[in-house]
Amino acid sequence: MFFFILKRLAQSVLVMAIVSAVSFSLFNFVGDPVNNMVGQDATREQRLEIREQLGLDDPVLTQYSRFLGNMLQGDFGLSYRIKRPVDQLIFERLPATLELVFVSAIIALVVGIGLGVYTGIRRKSWISRGILSVSLVGVSLPTFIIGIALIYIFAVHLRWLPSSGRSGTVDLGWWKTSLLTVDGWRAIILPAITLSLFQLTLILRLVRAEMLEVMQTDFIKFARARGLSERAINFRHALRNTLVPVITIIGLNIGGLIAFSVITETVFQWPGTGLMFIQAVDFVDVPIMAAYLVFVALLFVLINLVVDILYFVVDPRIRLGN
Amino acid sequence: MQFTKLLAVSVTALTVASPALAENVLRWTSQGDALTMDPHSQNEGPTIAMNGQIYESLVTRDADLVLQPELAESWEAGSDGWTFKLRQGVKFHDGSDFTAEDVVFSFTRANHEASDYKEQAKSVTSVEVIDDYTVKLTTDGPNPILPNQLTSIYMMDKGWAEANNVVAPQDFKAKEETFAVRNANGTGPFTLVSRAPDELTVLAANPDWWGKGMFPGNIDKIEYRPITNAATRVAALLSGEVDFVLDPPLQDVKRIETSEGLSVKTVAQIRSIFFGMDQGVDKLRSSDAEGNPFKDAKVREAFNLAIDKDAIQRVVMEGLSFPTGMITSPGVLGNTPENDASYGFDAAKAKMLLADAGYPNGFSIQLDCPNNRYNNDEKICQAAVAMLAKIGIKVNLDAIPKAQHFPKIQKRESDFYMLGWGVPTLDSHYVFSYLLDGEGSWNATGYNNARVNEITKAITTEIDIEKRTAMIDEAWSLVKKDMPYVPIHHQVLAWGLSDAVDIPIAADDAFRPRFAVMK
């Protein structure tokens, strides 16, 4: 077990190194940050001088090793755009993103599993068909269109909810939360729904398919034969057996939620890491882009590690294979 | 539907029933947040706009862009510089007095190596204290337009800067942020109350401001929320969450106008859009033509005639632009109706000119275009591609983000490119020195006319206004004839406002809260 984790960790480090190297070499194609850092009146000499100060003319490999060296010492540099330490910026923005991801994961889970079970059991009712057709919208429409549509319905037309921003935050010292106030909840509903729709649809369809399959199996027939109530069959026996693959998918998709949050955060001006990343790309703010990508890679690697360890615990075949 | 209406009515009733706010709060939005509160660190639109509510300069402009006294009450030119009489009794937000010492300090800071305003401040070689409320700004030779160049050089308190270790703006090699990035201490009409970048910045009226009662504005509190996404920004105005949107996308202007309780104000912006043609290189990089067709004035004229500026205005800009024949806007000294008149549209003549120049079958070329910088930039380029195709020019369009587009111009790697130019000084010299002078840092056309170069130099020191204006006119007429650029139009600014607030729109796109009135 210990050896297995160690091996996985070593692989993770390798993955991180590759991800950061690839992303770093891509920055050369994003554009020239200097143009955004100075006004249009700056002379060519001034521009060249800044390039030199930032070391932008060094070979990519030199720049990368400098970045790695600084990072290992805990120094992520200063944002070109807002001139503040990058790690500080990311940690300031992280609560907003994590809360958004948390709320939308809950929505996706509760609604996705609920509707999945319903459509799995009542698969012929017109409500189920309706739900399934509507759920197609969730997978096929791009996030930003769903977001804008929700804004126009609930903020502009009905005026029930704010159109954008994160309000009602409470500073706990180490964490700025918006989940403790009514204002905060009003602000998080629309972005959380937007972000959750894709995962919700996925979970719904997965649970439904699993339910359909499990309902055909022998032990459900036996349960019926024993005269158990429909409720006990559906929830105690059938649902439980569908959840194994669902949990796997969810684990992997939390990383996906964080990645998708880039678009949702931009549409709703949600002040999280995703919005910061988009603005950094626009400005060619290399220190933020580099740190963010390393951070996301770390997140994915950690989630995968946890999933791997869970497999190890759950599935004896992997243990034996070792 | 009945239900939603009922609900809407009851919600409105609730809002109306809640006690009226005692103070006038102006909530507004635009695309980007200020990058820093340091007034000398970033020469960038939103940053200047935000800092200009907190900090002040010696000289400012009103909404009609006329120079007005701000921290200086009067000024006069001498042979080697300008003398400014400072306003007395002005206090910084922390209570310290504004004196001549602070002016000296601020100019030193703006001229510092790490400052992004050194190009504007560099003609001031030294600042001399005559007495507490008089300073003399010595310039490198006579400078007829110095006050024009000072409108965004903001004044800082020397004592505050020293106490907080921000005597110099932050440089690029720094490892830590400086105090001035998130704190501000100006003399302006508003004080910084709180700031969460990209979320919300709150400013409150400064009760001790020198201009209290001198301006129509009655705003007690400003709440600024930047909203990156254009559709969301408009939604915030439509839903009544903000009173003012500085930059609604042009396609939404009609929608705002037709909404109840909202209106749109438009004005010709000080920004012109044009294409540059590189006549300087011997062989075009992206063309199948031998040599460089742009060296031939007939080809440049053909390009100018082939592009239908009025059609672009009608179809691409939905009427929101002013077609032009020069690359600087009305409001800038040097723009005259004769030169501003468009070259017109004549595809037949353009084709003939091309044939005369030896390209009866046209040639191919790449057009470099930004896709996230100017109003409808990519669509304008697409329209130009179609129009040039009609005279046999096969244009390969490369529309890319501004961060990649502008370096191409800077590095002289483009044959044919789109550029827009604003003029903060409102004087043609700013256009000549960057875009038309042979050595101009943004002149990627290779245009190098000895007389234009000479005039560019002469007008920096010519004090006789009449003579100077005549020289500027002469240079523009030469440019009109030489056609190094294809002028398209001047942009139009549109602001979206709720009827609850009245703000004078200004061609420089700056929000001036001292004139903002809440009804």
Interface residues (C-beta under 8 A of the other chain):
Chain A: F29 V30 G31 D32 P33 N35 N36 M37 V38 G39 Q40 D41 A42 T43 R44 Q46 R47 I50 Q53 L54 D75 G77 L78 Y80 R81 I82 K83 R84 P85 F144 I148 I151 Y152 A155 V156 H157 L158 R159 W160 P162 S163 S164 G165 R166 T266 V267 F268 Q269 P271 L275 M276 I278 Q279 D282 F283 V284
Chain B: T4 L7 A8 V11 L35 T36 D38 S41 Q42 N43 E44 D116 Y117 K118 E119 Q120 Q170 D171 F172 K173 A174 K175 E176 E177 T178 V181 A196 P197 D198 E199 L200 R225 P226 I227 T228 N229 A231 T232 A235 A236 L238 S239 G240 E241 N372 P401 K402 A403 Q404 F406 P407 Q410 W421 G422 Y434 S441 W442
